């Protein structure tokens, strides 16, 4: 699942960090929208002081009723859990899947 804030961040990272052409980044965002559930979080969360943008992940997970967040972001993975939501590294998740 994702949210408008996370989609905007994804597009920004593709263009600014990875230097994608804006049209290619927009196409990638559209593809994510097609295969995802887009939630619109109603509750603002402030947990990760070092990187408040990561709070948007928690907001989407909370709004969507997620059981787990899969991430490589150290601010998120450092939490381990948030409420009832497990936070796992990609490698750990894939190992569990076999």
mmCIF file as gemmi writes it, N, C-alpha and C atoms, coordinates in Angstrom:
data_model
loop_
_atom_site.group_PDB
_atom_site.id
_atom_site.type_symbol
_atom_site.label_atom_id
_atom_site.label_alt_id
_atom_site.label_comp_id
_atom_site.label_asym_id
_atom_site.label_entity_id
_atom_site.label_seq_id
_atom_site.pdbx_PDB_ins_code
_atom_site.Cartn_x
_atom_site.Cartn_y
_atom_site.Cartn_z
_atom_site.occupancy
_atom_site.B_iso_or_equiv
_atom_site.pdbx_formal_charge
_atom_site.auth_seq_id
_atom_site.auth_asym_id
_atom_site.pdbx_PDB_model_num
ATOM 1 N N . UNK Axp A 1 ? 0.84 -1.167 0 1 0 ? 1 A 1
ATOM 2 C CA . UNK Axp A 1 ? 0 0 0 1 0 ? 1 A 1
ATOM 3 C C . UNK Axp A 1 ? 0.889 1.236 0 1 0 ? 1 A 1
ATOM 4 N N . UNK Axp A 2 ? 0.316 2.319 -0.418 1 0 ? 2 A 1
ATOM 5 C CA . UNK Axp A 2 ? 1.059 3.566 -0.501 1 0 ? 2 A 1
ATOM 6 C C . UNK Axp A 2 ? 0.086 4.72 -0.231 1 0 ? 2 A 1
ATOM 7 N N . UNK Axp A 3 ? 0.602 5.922 -0.315 1 0 ? 3 A 1
ATOM 8 C CA . UNK Axp A 3 ? -0.218 7.12 -0.103 1 0 ? 3 A 1
ATOM 9 C C . UNK Axp A 3 ? 0.252 8.207 -1.059 1 0 ? 3 A 1
ATOM 10 N N . UNK Axp A 4 ? -0.549 9.247 -1.24 1 0 ? 4 A 1
ATOM 11 C CA . UNK Axp A 4 ? -0.107 10.343 -2.106 1 0 ? 4 A 1
ATOM 12 C C . UNK Axp A 4 ? 1.252 10.924 -1.68 1 0 ? 4 A 1
ATOM 13 N N . UNK Axp A 5 ? 1.487 11.054 -0.375 1 0 ? 5 A 1
ATOM 14 C CA . UNK Axp A 5 ? 2.771 11.599 0.096 1 0 ? 5 A 1
ATOM 15 C C . UNK Axp A 5 ? 3.928 10.672 -0.27 1 0 ? 5 A 1
ATOM 16 N N . UNK Axp A 6 ? 3.722 9.368 -0.138 1 0 ? 6 A 1
ATOM 17 C CA . UNK Axp A 6 ? 4.784 8.415 -0.48 1 0 ? 6 A 1
ATOM 18 C C . UNK Axp A 6 ? 5.024 8.368 -1.988 1 0 ? 6 A 1
ATOM 19 N N . UNK Axp A 7 ? 3.97 8.484 -2.76 1 0 ? 7 A 1
ATOM 20 C CA . UNK Axp A 7 ? 4.121 8.513 -4.217 1 0 ? 7 A 1
ATOM 21 C C . UNK Axp A 7 ? 4.901 9.754 -4.659 1 0 ? 7 A 1
ATOM 22 N N . UNK Axp A 8 ? 4.614 10.886 -4.042 1 0 ? 8 A 1
ATOM 23 C CA . UNK Axp A 8 ? 5.346 12.115 -4.365 1 0 ? 8 A 1
ATOM 24 C C . UNK Axp A 8 ? 6.818 11.966 -4.009 1 0 ? 8 A 1
ATOM 25 N N . UNK Axp A 9 ? 7.095 11.369 -2.857 1 0 ? 9 A 1
ATOM 26 C CA . UNK Axp A 9 ? 8.483 11.148 -2.43 1 0 ? 9 A 1
ATOM 27 C C . UNK Axp A 9 ? 9.194 10.2 -3.388 1 0 ? 9 A 1
ATOM 28 N N . UNK Axp A 10 ? 8.516 9.152 -3.81 1 0 ? 10 A 1
ATOM 29 C CA . UNK Axp A 10 ? 9.078 8.202 -4.768 1 0 ? 10 A 1
ATOM 30 C C . UNK Axp A 10 ? 9.466 8.92 -6.062 1 0 ? 10 A 1
ATOM 31 N N . UNK Axp A 11 ? 8.572 9.721 -6.588 1 0 ? 11 A 1
ATOM 32 C CA . UNK Axp A 11 ? 8.868 10.475 -7.808 1 0 ? 11 A 1
ATOM 33 C C . UNK Axp A 11 ? 10.021 11.441 -7.623 1 0 ? 11 A 1
ATOM 34 N N . UNK Axp A 12 ? 10.059 12.104 -6.477 1 0 ? 12 A 1
ATOM 35 C CA . UNK Axp A 12 ? 11.149 13.046 -6.194 1 0 ? 12 A 1
ATOM 36 C C . UNK Axp A 12 ? 12.485 12.329 -6.131 1 0 ? 12 A 1
ATOM 37 N N . UNK Axp A 13 ? 12.54 11.201 -5.459 1 0 ? 13 A 1
ATOM 38 C CA . UNK Axp A 13 ? 13.797 10.45 -5.338 1 0 ? 13 A 1
ATOM 39 C C . UNK Axp A 13 ? 14.263 9.961 -6.71 1 0 ? 13 A 1
ATOM 40 N N . UNK Axp A 14 ? 13.346 9.482 -7.52 1 0 ? 14 A 1
ATOM 41 C CA . UNK Axp A 14 ? 13.734 9.012 -8.85 1 0 ? 14 A 1
ATOM 42 C C . UNK Axp A 14 ? 14.366 10.122 -9.68 1 0 ? 14 A 1
ATOM 43 N N . UNK Axp A 15 ? 13.798 11.333 -9.6 1 0 ? 15 A 1
ATOM 44 C CA . UNK Axp A 15 ? 14.337 12.427 -10.418 1 0 ? 15 A 1
ATOM 45 C C . UNK Axp A 15 ? 15.562 13.082 -9.794 1 0 ? 15 A 1
ATOM 46 N N . UNK Axp A 16 ? 15.546 13.299 -8.483 1 0 ? 16 A 1
ATOM 47 C CA . UNK Axp A 16 ? 16.655 14.023 -7.853 1 0 ? 16 A 1
ATOM 48 C C . UNK Axp A 16 ? 17.85 13.129 -7.527 1 0 ? 16 A 1
ATOM 49 N N . UNK Axp A 17 ? 17.599 11.988 -6.953 1 0 ? 17 A 1
ATOM 50 C CA . UNK Axp A 17 ? 18.704 11.113 -6.524 1 0 ? 17 A 1
ATOM 51 C C . UNK Axp A 17 ? 19.215 10.237 -7.669 1 0 ? 17 A 1
ATOM 52 N N . UNK Axp A 18 ? 18.285 9.688 -8.454 1 0 ? 18 A 1
ATOM 53 C CA . UNK Axp A 18 ? 18.676 8.766 -9.514 1 0 ? 18 A 1
ATOM 54 C C . UNK Axp A 18 ? 18.689 9.416 -10.895 1 0 ? 18 A 1
ATOM 55 N N . UNK Axp A 19 ? 18.358 10.718 -10.933 1 0 ? 19 A 1
ATOM 56 C CA . UNK Axp A 19 ? 18.43 11.524 -12.144 1 0 ? 19 A 1
ATOM 57 C C . UNK Axp A 19 ? 17.596 10.978 -13.298 1 0 ? 19 A 1
ATOM 58 N N . UNK Axp A 20 ? 16.43 10.435 -12.973 1 0 ? 20 A 1
ATOM 59 C CA . UNK Axp A 20 ? 15.505 9.99 -14.012 1 0 ? 20 A 1
ATOM 60 C C . UNK Axp A 20 ? 14.886 11.211 -14.667 1 0 ? 20 A 1
ATOM 61 N N . UNK Axp A 21 ? 14.525 11.056 -15.909 1 0 ? 21 A 1
ATOM 62 C CA . UNK Axp A 21 ? 13.747 12.091 -16.588 1 0 ? 21 A 1
ATOM 63 C C . UNK Axp A 21 ? 12.39 12.183 -15.89 1 0 ? 21 A 1
ATOM 64 N N . UNK Axp A 22 ? 11.848 13.385 -15.73 1 0 ? 22 A 1
ATOM 65 C CA . UNK Axp A 22 ? 10.548 13.519 -15.067 1 0 ? 22 A 1
ATOM 66 C C . UNK Axp A 22 ? 9.458 12.628 -15.67 1 0 ? 22 A 1
ATOM 67 N N . UNK Axp A 23 ? 9.436 12.504 -16.985 1 0 ? 23 A 1
ATOM 68 C CA . UNK Axp A 23 ? 8.393 11.678 -17.612 1 0 ? 23 A 1
ATOM 69 C C . UNK Axp A 23 ? 8.546 10.203 -17.234 1 0 ? 23 A 1
ATOM 70 N N . UNK Axp A 24 ? 9.767 9.723 -17.099 1 0 ? 24 A 1
ATOM 71 C CA . UNK Axp A 24 ? 10 8.341 -16.687 1 0 ? 24 A 1
ATOM 72 C C . UNK Axp A 24 ? 9.606 8.134 -15.231 1 0 ? 24 A 1
ATOM 73 N N . UNK Axp A 25 ? 9.91 9.11 -14.383 1 0 ? 25 A 1
ATOM 74 C CA . UNK Axp A 25 ? 9.53 9.024 -12.975 1 0 ? 25 A 1
ATOM 75 C C . UNK Axp A 25 ? 8.005 9.018 -12.841 1 0 ? 25 A 1
ATOM 76 N N . UNK Axp A 26 ? 7.333 9.858 -13.611 1 0 ? 26 A 1
ATOM 77 C CA . UNK Axp A 26 ? 5.869 9.895 -13.578 1 0 ? 26 A 1
ATOM 78 C C . UNK Axp A 26 ? 5.277 8.561 -14.023 1 0 ? 26 A 1
ATOM 79 N N . UNK Axp A 27 ? 5.884 7.946 -15.042 1 0 ? 27 A 1
ATOM 80 C CA . UNK Axp A 27 ? 5.411 6.644 -15.516 1 0 ? 27 A 1
ATOM 81 C C . UNK Axp A 27 ? 5.594 5.583 -14.427 1 0 ? 27 A 1
ATOM 82 N N . UNK Axp A 28 ? 6.717 5.633 -13.714 1 0 ? 28 A 1
ATOM 83 C CA . UNK Axp A 28 ? 6.958 4.677 -12.63 1 0 ? 28 A 1
ATOM 84 C C . UNK Axp A 28 ? 5.944 4.865 -11.505 1 0 ? 28 A 1
ATOM 85 N N . UNK Axp A 29 ? 5.645 6.105 -11.166 1 0 ? 29 A 1
ATOM 86 C CA . UNK Axp A 29 ? 4.648 6.395 -10.13 1 0 ? 29 A 1
ATOM 87 C C . UNK Axp A 29 ? 3.28 5.855 -10.564 1 0 ? 29 A 1
ATOM 88 N N . UNK Axp A 30 ? 2.917 6.06 -11.821 1 0 ? 30 A 1
ATOM 89 C CA . UNK Axp A 30 ? 1.631 5.544 -12.325 1 0 ? 30 A 1
ATOM 90 C C . UNK Axp A 30 ? 1.574 4.019 -12.231 1 0 ? 30 A 1
ATOM 91 N N . UNK Axp A 31 ? 2.699 3.356 -12.509 1 0 ? 31 A 1
ATOM 92 C CA . UNK Axp A 31 ? 2.729 1.891 -12.409 1 0 ? 31 A 1
ATOM 93 C C . UNK Axp A 31 ? 2.528 1.437 -10.969 1 0 ? 31 A 1
ATOM 94 N N . UNK Axp A 32 ? 3.149 2.132 -10.03 1 0 ? 32 A 1
ATOM 95 C CA . UNK Axp A 32 ? 2.965 1.786 -8.615 1 0 ? 32 A 1
ATOM 96 C C . UNK Axp A 32 ? 1.504 1.965 -8.225 1 0 ? 32 A 1
ATOM 97 N N . UNK Axp A 33 ? 0.885 3.027 -8.679 1 0 ? 33 A 1
ATOM 98 C CA . UNK Axp A 33 ? -0.532 3.272 -8.379 1 0 ? 33 A 1
ATOM 99 C C . UNK Axp A 33 ? -1.395 2.121 -8.907 1 0 ? 33 A 1
ATOM 100 N N . UNK Axp A 34 ? -1.066 1.602 -10.08 1 0 ? 34 A 1
ATOM 101 C CA . UNK Axp A 34 ? -1.862 0.528 -10.685 1 0 ? 34 A 1
ATOM 102 C C . UNK Axp A 34 ? -1.804 -0.766 -9.884 1 0 ? 34 A 1
ATOM 103 N N . UNK Axp A 35 ? -0.695 -1.028 -9.204 1 0 ? 35 A 1
ATOM 104 C CA . UNK Axp A 35 ? -0.543 -2.308 -8.498 1 0 ? 35 A 1
ATOM 105 C C . UNK Axp A 35 ? -0.669 -2.159 -6.982 1 0 ? 35 A 1
ATOM 106 N N . UNK Axp A 36 ? -0.992 -0.981 -6.513 1 0 ? 36 A 1
ATOM 107 C CA . UNK Axp A 36 ? -1.051 -0.716 -5.072 1 0 ? 36 A 1
ATOM 108 C C . UNK Axp A 36 ? -2.435 -0.276 -4.636 1 0 ? 36 A 1
ATOM 109 N N . UNK Axp A 37 ? -2.637 -0.365 -3.351 1 0 ? 37 A 1
ATOM 110 C CA . UNK Axp A 37 ? -3.779 0.266 -2.721 1 0 ? 37 A 1
ATOM 111 C C . UNK Axp A 37 ? -3.292 1.625 -2.23 1 0 ? 37 A 1
ATOM 112 N N . UNK Axp A 38 ? -3.939 2.674 -2.68 1 0 ? 38 A 1
ATOM 113 C CA . UNK Axp A 38 ? -3.556 4.028 -2.265 1 0 ? 38 A 1
ATOM 114 C C . UNK Axp A 38 ? -4.499 4.453 -1.142 1 0 ? 38 A 1
ATOM 115 N N . UNK Axp A 39 ? -3.904 4.717 0.023 1 0 ? 39 A 1
ATOM 116 C CA . UNK Axp A 39 ? -4.687 5.175 1.165 1 0 ? 39 A 1
ATOM 117 C C . UNK Axp A 39 ? -4.432 6.66 1.386 1 0 ? 39 A 1
ATOM 118 N N . UNK Axp A 40 ? -5.366 7.299 2.012 1 0 ? 40 A 1
ATOM 119 C CA . UNK Axp A 40 ? -5.241 8.715 2.341 1 0 ? 40 A 1
ATOM 120 C C . UNK Axp A 40 ? -5.309 8.839 3.859 1 0 ? 40 A 1
ATOM 121 N N . UNK Axp A 41 ? -4.13 8.81 4.497 1 0 ? 41 A 1
ATOM 122 C CA . UNK Axp A 41 ? -4.11 8.836 5.967 1 0 ? 41 A 1
ATOM 123 C C . UNK Axp A 41 ? -4.814 10.055 6.544 1 0 ? 41 A 1
ATOM 124 N N . UNK Axp A 42 ? -5.612 9.789 7.557 1 0 ? 42 A 1
ATOM 125 C CA . UNK Axp A 42 ? -6.351 10.855 8.238 1 0 ? 42 A 1
ATOM 126 C C . UNK Axp A 42 ? -5.604 11.353 9.469 1 0 ? 42 A 1
ATOM 127 N N . UNK Axp A 43 ? -4.743 10.493 10.009 1 0 ? 43 A 1
ATOM 128 C CA . UNK Axp A 43 ? -4.028 10.812 11.248 1 0 ? 43 A 1
ATOM 129 C C . UNK Axp A 43 ? -2.574 11.169 10.933 1 0 ? 43 A 1
ATOM 130 N N . UNK Axp A 44 ? -2.103 12.272 11.486 1 0 ? 44 A 1
ATOM 131 C CA . UNK Axp A 44 ? -0.705 12.697 11.336 1 0 ? 44 A 1
ATOM 132 C C . UNK Axp A 44 ? 0.106 12.038 12.441 1 0 ? 44 A 1
ATOM 133 N N . UNK Axp A 45 ? 1.206 11.396 12.075 1 0 ? 45 A 1
ATOM 134 C CA . UNK Axp A 45 ? 2.058 10.687 13.025 1 0 ? 45 A 1
ATOM 135 C C . UNK Axp A 45 ? 3.41 11.374 13.084 1 0 ? 45 A 1
ATOM 136 N N . UNK Axp A 46 ? 3.929 11.547 14.291 1 0 ? 46 A 1
ATOM 137 C CA . UNK Axp A 46 ? 5.248 12.143 14.496 1 0 ? 46 A 1
ATOM 138 C C . UNK Axp A 46 ? 6.026 11.249 15.451 1 0 ? 46 A 1
ATOM 139 N N . UNK Axp A 47 ? 6.783 10.316 14.88 1 0 ? 47 A 1
ATOM 140 C CA . UNK Axp A 47 ? 7.54 9.341 15.664 1 0 ? 47 A 1
ATOM 141 C C . UNK Axp A 47 ? 9.034 9.441 15.39 1 0 ? 47 A 1
ATOM 142 N N . UNK Axp A 48 ? 9.407 9.652 14.135 1 0 ? 48 A 1
ATOM 143 C CA . UNK Axp A 48 ? 10.807 9.588 13.719 1 0 ? 48 A 1
ATOM 144 C C . UNK Axp A 48 ? 11.358 11.007 13.57 1 0 ? 48 A 1
ATOM 145 N N . UNK Axp A 49 ? 11.927 11.513 14.633 1 0 ? 49 A 1
ATOM 146 C CA . UNK Axp A 49 ? 12.415 12.898 14.66 1 0 ? 49 A 1
ATOM 147 C C . UNK Axp A 49 ? 13.568 13.121 13.682 1 0 ? 49 A 1
ATOM 148 N N . UNK Axp A 50 ? 14.432 12.109 13.494 1 0 ? 50 A 1
ATOM 149 C CA . UNK Axp A 50 ? 15.591 12.268 12.61 1 0 ? 50 A 1
ATOM 150 C C . UNK Axp A 50 ? 15.221 12.348 11.135 1 0 ? 50 A 1
ATOM 151 N N . UNK Axp A 51 ? 14.06 11.827 10.76 1 0 ? 51 A 1
ATOM 152 C CA . UNK Axp A 51 ? 13.62 11.865 9.363 1 0 ? 51 A 1
ATOM 153 C C . UNK Axp A 51 ? 12.092 11.834 9.319 1 0 ? 51 A 1
ATOM 154 N N . UNK Axp A 52 ? 11.462 12.977 9.547 1 0 ? 52 A 1
ATOM 155 C CA . UNK Axp A 52 ? 9.997 13.029 9.605 1 0 ? 52 A 1
ATOM 156 C C . UNK Axp A 52 ? 9.292 12.494 8.358 1 0 ? 52 A 1
ATOM 157 N N . UNK Axp A 53 ? 9.964 12.499 7.206 1 0 ? 53 A 1
ATOM 158 C CA . UNK Axp A 53 ? 9.343 11.934 6.003 1 0 ? 53 A 1
ATOM 159 C C . UNK Axp A 53 ? 9.029 10.452 6.19 1 0 ? 53 A 1
ATOM 160 N N . UNK Axp A 54 ? 9.806 9.766 7.03 1 0 ? 54 A 1
ATOM 161 C CA . UNK Axp A 54 ? 9.552 8.345 7.288 1 0 ? 54 A 1
ATOM 162 C C . UNK Axp A 54 ? 8.249 8.135 8.054 1 0 ? 54 A 1
ATOM 163 N N . UNK Axp A 55 ? 7.777 9.162 8.732 1 0 ? 55 A 1
ATOM 164 C CA . UNK Axp A 55 ? 6.49 9.066 9.408 1 0 ? 55 A 1
ATOM 165 C C . UNK Axp A 55 ? 5.349 8.837 8.411 1 0 ? 55 A 1
ATOM 166 N N . UNK Axp A 56 ? 5.529 9.281 7.163 1 0 ? 56 A 1
ATOM 167 C CA . UNK Axp A 56 ? 4.501 9.068 6.148 1 0 ? 56 A 1
ATOM 168 C C . UNK Axp A 56 ? 4.293 7.574 5.889 1 0 ? 56 A 1
ATOM 169 N N . UNK Axp A 57 ? 5.356 6.773 6.019 1 0 ? 57 A 1
ATOM 170 C CA . UNK Axp A 57 ? 5.245 5.318 5.863 1 0 ? 57 A 1
ATOM 171 C C . UNK Axp A 57 ? 4.376 4.76 6.984 1 0 ? 57 A 1
ATOM 172 N N . UNK Axp A 58 ? 4.62 5.216 8.201 1 0 ? 58 A 1
ATOM 173 C CA . UNK Axp A 58 ? 3.823 4.759 9.341 1 0 ? 58 A 1
ATOM 174 C C . UNK Axp A 58 ? 2.359 5.166 9.187 1 0 ? 58 A 1
ATOM 175 N N . UNK Axp A 59 ? 2.13 6.367 8.69 1 0 ? 59 A 1
ATOM 176 C CA . UNK Axp A 59 ? 0.759 6.834 8.483 1 0 ? 59 A 1
ATOM 177 C C . UNK Axp A 59 ? 0.019 5.949 7.484 1 0 ? 59 A 1
ATOM 178 N N . UNK Axp A 60 ? 0.679 5.627 6.37 1 0 ? 60 A 1
ATOM 179 C CA . UNK Axp A 60 ? 0.048 4.784 5.351 1 0 ? 60 A 1
ATOM 180 C C . UNK Axp A 60 ? -0.212 3.383 5.896 1 0 ? 60 A 1
ATOM 181 N N . UNK Axp A 61 ? 0.765 2.835 6.604 1 0 ? 61 A 1
ATOM 182 C CA . UNK Axp A 61 ? 0.608 1.491 7.168 1 0 ? 61 A 1
ATOM 183 C C . UNK Axp A 61 ? -0.533 1.464 8.181 1 0 ? 61 A 1
ATOM 184 N N . UNK Axp A 62 ? -0.624 2.493 8.997 1 0 ? 62 A 1
ATOM 185 C CA . UNK Axp A 62 ? -1.685 2.581 9.996 1 0 ? 62 A 1
ATOM 186 C C . UNK Axp A 62 ? -3.051 2.693 9.324 1 0 ? 62 A 1
ATOM 187 N N . UNK Axp A 63 ? -3.166 3.589 8.377 1 0 ? 63 A 1
ATOM 188 C CA . UNK Axp A 63 ? -4.439 3.807 7.689 1 0 ? 63 A 1
ATOM 189 C C . UNK Axp A 63 ? -4.888 2.558 6.927 1 0 ? 63 A 1
ATOM 190 N N . UNK Axp A 64 ? -3.918 1.844 6.352 1 0 ? 64 A 1
ATOM 191 C CA . UNK Axp A 64 ? -4.243 0.666 5.557 1 0 ? 64 A 1
ATOM 192 C C . UNK Axp A 64 ? -4.359 -0.62 6.354 1 0 ? 64 A 1
ATOM 193 N N . UNK Axp A 65 ? -4.098 -0.561 7.649 1 0 ? 65 A 1
ATOM 194 C CA . UNK Axp A 65 ? -4.191 -1.761 8.477 1 0 ? 65 A 1
ATOM 195 C C . UNK Axp A 65 ? -3.114 -2.786 8.178 1 0 ? 65 A 1
ATOM 196 N N . UNK Axp A 66 ? -1.91 -2.329 7.879 1 0 ? 66 A 1
ATOM 197 C CA . UNK Axp A 66 ? -0.809 -3.234 7.535 1 0 ? 66 A 1
ATOM 198 C C . UNK Axp A 66 ? -0.385 -4.08 8.731 1 0 ? 66 A 1
ATOM 199 N N . UNK Axp A 67 ? 0.07 -5.284 8.44 1 0 ? 67 A 1
ATOM 200 C CA . UNK Axp A 67 ? 0.648 -6.168 9.45 1 0 ? 67 A 1
ATOM 201 C C . UNK Axp A 67 ? 2.151 -6.005 9.532 1 0 ? 67 A 1
ATOM 202 N N . UNK Axp A 68 ? 2.753 -5.623 8.402 1 0 ? 68 A 1
ATOM 203 C CA . UNK Axp A 68 ? 4.206 -5.53 8.332 1 0 ? 68 A 1
ATOM 204 C C . UNK Axp A 68 ? 4.602 -4.417 7.364 1 0 ? 68 A 1
ATOM 205 N N . UNK Axp A 69 ? 5.713 -3.772 7.667 1 0 ? 69 A 1
ATOM 206 C CA . UNK Axp A 69 ? 6.358 -2.811 6.773 1 0 ? 69 A 1
ATOM 207 C C . UNK Axp A 69 ? 7.676 -3.448 6.376 1 0 ? 69 A 1
ATOM 208 N N . UNK Axp A 70 ? 7.932 -3.543 5.077 1 0 ? 70 A 1
ATOM 209 C CA . UNK Axp A 70 ? 9.195 -4.063 4.572 1 0 ? 70 A 1
ATOM 210 C C . UNK Axp A 70 ? 9.99 -2.858 4.088 1 0 ? 70 A 1
ATOM 211 N N . UNK Axp A 71 ? 11.185 -2.66 4.665 1 0 ? 71 A 1
ATOM 212 C CA . UNK Axp A 71 ? 11.948 -1.452 4.348 1 0 ? 71 A 1
ATOM 213 C C . UNK Axp A 71 ? 13.433 -1.67 4.538 1 0 ? 71 A 1
ATOM 214 N N . UNK Axp A 72 ? 14.208 -0.896 3.831 1 0 ? 72 A 1
ATOM 215 C CA . UNK Axp A 72 ? 15.649 -0.851 4.037 1 0 ? 72 A 1
ATOM 216 C C . UNK Axp A 72 ? 16.054 0.418 4.778 1 0 ? 72 A 1
ATOM 217 N N . UNK Axp A 73 ? 15.082 1.235 5.117 1 0 ? 73 A 1
ATOM 218 C CA . UNK Axp A 73 ? 15.36 2.505 5.792 1 0 ? 73 A 1
ATOM 219 C C . UNK Axp A 73 ? 15.712 2.258 7.253 1 0 ? 73 A 1
ATOM 220 N N . UNK Axp A 74 ? 16.874 2.728 7.653 1 0 ? 74 A 1
ATOM 221 C CA . UNK Axp A 74 ? 17.365 2.446 9.007 1 0 ? 74 A 1
ATOM 222 C C . UNK Axp A 74 ? 16.497 3.076 10.099 1 0 ? 74 A 1
ATOM 223 N N . UNK Axp A 75 ? 15.897 4.221 9.814 1 0 ? 75 A 1
ATOM 224 C CA . UNK Axp A 75 ? 15.031 4.846 10.824 1 0 ? 75 A 1
ATOM 225 C C . UNK Axp A 75 ? 13.818 3.963 11.119 1 0 ? 75 A 1
ATOM 226 N N . UNK Axp A 76 ? 13.271 3.357 10.078 1 0 ? 76 A 1
ATOM 227 C CA . UNK Axp A 76 ? 12.124 2.477 10.263 1 0 ? 76 A 1
ATOM 228 C C . UNK Axp A 76 ? 12.537 1.14 10.859 1 0 ? 76 A 1
ATOM 229 N N . UNK Axp A 77 ? 13.577 0.522 10.294 1 0 ? 77 A 1
ATOM 230 C CA . UNK Axp A 77 ? 13.968 -0.808 10.77 1 0 ? 77 A 1
ATOM 231 C C . UNK Axp A 77 ? 14.475 -0.762 12.206 1 0 ? 77 A 1
ATOM 232 N N . UNK Axp A 78 ? 15.028 0.372 12.618 1 0 ? 78 A 1
ATOM 233 C CA . UNK Axp A 78 ? 15.493 0.522 14.001 1 0 ? 78 A 1
ATOM 234 C C . UNK Axp A 78 ? 14.329 0.39 14.988 1 0 ? 78 A 1
ATOM 235 N N . UNK Axp A 79 ? 13.133 0.778 14.562 1 0 ? 79 A 1
ATOM 236 C CA . UNK Axp A 79 ? 11.959 0.666 15.432 1 0 ? 79 A 1
ATOM 237 C C . UNK Axp A 79 ? 11.619 -0.799 15.726 1 0 ? 79 A 1
ATOM 238 N N . UNK Axp A 80 ? 11.791 -1.675 14.724 1 0 ? 80 A 1
ATOM 239 C CA . UNK Axp A 80 ? 11.465 -3.092 14.901 1 0 ? 80 A 1
ATOM 240 C C . UNK Axp A 80 ? 9.97 -3.359 14.837 1 0 ? 80 A 1
ATOM 241 N N . UNK Axp A 81 ? 9.217 -2.623 15.607 1 0 ? 81 A 1
ATOM 242 C CA . UNK Axp A 81 ? 7.756 -2.665 15.543 1 0 ? 81 A 1
ATOM 243 C C . UNK Axp A 81 ? 7.254 -1.257 15.832 1 0 ? 81 A 1
ATOM 244 N N . UNK Axp A 82 ? 6.049 -1.022 15.391 1 0 ? 82 A 1
ATOM 245 C CA . UNK Axp A 82 ? 5.368 0.221 15.728 1 0 ? 82 A 1
ATOM 246 C C . UNK Axp A 82 ? 3.911 -0.159 15.951 1 0 ? 82 A 1
ATOM 247 N N . UNK Axp A 83 ? 3.494 -0.048 17.185 1 0 ? 83 A 1
ATOM 248 C CA . UNK Axp A 83 ? 2.163 -0.543 17.535 1 0 ? 83 A 1
ATOM 249 C C . UNK Axp A 83 ? 2.125 -2.041 17.291 1 0 ? 83 A 1
ATOM 250 N N . UNK Axp A 84 ? 1.165 -2.488 16.515 1 0 ? 84 A 1
ATOM 251 C CA . UNK Axp A 84 ? 1.031 -3.908 16.173 1 0 ? 84 A 1
ATOM 252 C C . UNK Axp A 84 ? 1.734 -4.258 14.86 1 0 ? 84 A 1
ATOM 253 N N . UNK Axp A 85 ? 2.382 -3.284 14.236 1 0 ? 85 A 1
ATOM 254 C CA . UNK Axp A 85 ? 2.98 -3.48 12.916 1 0 ? 85 A 1
ATOM 255 C C . UNK Axp A 85 ? 4.464 -3.85 13.055 1 0 ? 85 A 1
ATOM 256 N N . UNK Axp A 86 ? 4.835 -5.001 12.491 1 0 ? 86 A 1
ATOM 257 C CA . UNK Axp A 86 ? 6.239 -5.421 12.44 1 0 ? 86 A 1
ATOM 258 C C . UNK Axp A 86 ? 6.953 -4.627 11.351 1 0 ? 86 A 1
ATOM 259 N N . UNK Axp A 87 ? 8.203 -4.303 11.592 1 0 ? 87 A 1
ATOM 260 C CA . UNK Axp A 87 ? 9.011 -3.623 10.583 1 0 ? 87 A 1
ATOM 261 C C . UNK Axp A 87 ? 10.228 -4.493 10.336 1 0 ? 87 A 1
ATOM 262 N N . UNK Axp A 88 ? 10.374 -4.965 9.087 1 0 ? 88 A 1
ATOM 263 C CA . UNK Axp A 88 ? 11.437 -5.896 8.731 1 0 ? 88 A 1
ATOM 264 C C . UNK Axp A 88 ? 12.281 -5.362 7.586 1 0 ? 88 A 1
ATOM 265 N N . UNK Axp A 89 ? 13.534 -5.78 7.609 1 0 ? 89 A 1
ATOM 266 C CA . UNK Axp A 89 ? 14.41 -5.516 6.467 1 0 ? 89 A 1
ATOM 267 C C . UNK Axp A 89 ? 13.973 -6.41 5.313 1 0 ? 89 A 1
ATOM 268 N N . UNK Axp A 90 ? 14.24 -5.977 4.098 1 0 ? 90 A 1
ATOM 269 C CA . UNK Axp A 90 ? 13.886 -6.744 2.91 1 0 ? 90 A 1
ATOM 270 C C . UNK Axp A 90 ? 14.527 -8.126 2.972 1 0 ? 90 A 1
ATOM 271 N N . UNK Axp A 91 ? 15.801 -8.188 3.337 1 0 ? 91 A 1
ATOM 272 C CA . UNK Axp A 91 ? 16.517 -9.471 3.366 1 0 ? 91 A 1
ATOM 273 C C . UNK Axp A 91 ? 15.887 -10.44 4.361 1 0 ? 91 A 1
ATOM 274 N N . UNK Axp A 92 ? 15.485 -9.974 5.526 1 0 ? 92 A 1
ATOM 275 C CA . UNK Axp A 92 ? 14.841 -10.83 6.531 1 0 ? 92 A 1
ATOM 276 C C . UNK Axp A 92 ? 13.505 -11.344 6.014 1 0 ? 92 A 1
ATOM 277 N N . UNK Axp A 93 ? 12.753 -10.479 5.389 1 0 ? 93 A 1
ATOM 278 C CA . UNK Axp A 93 ? 11.446 -10.863 4.858 1 0 ? 93 A 1
ATOM 279 C C . UNK Axp A 93 ? 11.606 -11.936 3.79 1 0 ? 93 A 1
ATOM 280 N N . UNK Axp A 94 ? 12.54 -11.742 2.882 1 0 ? 94 A 1
ATOM 281 C CA . UNK Axp A 94 ? 12.759 -12.726 1.806 1 0 ? 94 A 1
ATOM 282 C C . UNK Axp A 94 ? 13.25 -14.052 2.356 1 0 ? 94 A 1
ATOM 283 N N . UNK Axp A 95 ? 14.09 -14.012 3.386 1 0 ? 95 A 1
ATOM 284 C CA . UNK Axp A 95 ? 14.55 -15.251 4.026 1 0 ? 95 A 1
ATOM 285 C C . UNK Axp A 95 ? 13.381 -16.03 4.602 1 0 ? 95 A 1
ATOM 286 N N . UNK Axp A 96 ? 12.495 -15.337 5.273 1 0 ? 96 A 1
ATOM 287 C CA . UNK Axp A 96 ? 11.322 -15.99 5.863 1 0 ? 96 A 1
ATOM 288 C C . UNK Axp A 96 ? 10.435 -16.618 4.799 1 0 ? 96 A 1
ATOM 289 N N . UNK Axp A 97 ? 10.375 -15.996 3.629 1 0 ? 97 A 1
ATOM 290 C CA . UNK Axp A 97 ? 9.556 -16.539 2.548 1 0 ? 97 A 1
ATOM 291 C C . UNK Axp A 97 ? 10.178 -17.783 1.929 1 0 ? 97 A 1
ATOM 292 N N . UNK Axp A 98 ? 11.501 -17.916 2.13 1 0 ? 98 A 1
ATOM 293 C CA . UNK Axp A 98 ? 12.198 -19.104 1.605 1 0 ? 98 A 1
ATOM 294 C C . UNK Axp A 98 ? 12.642 -18.866 0.217 1 0 ? 98 A 1
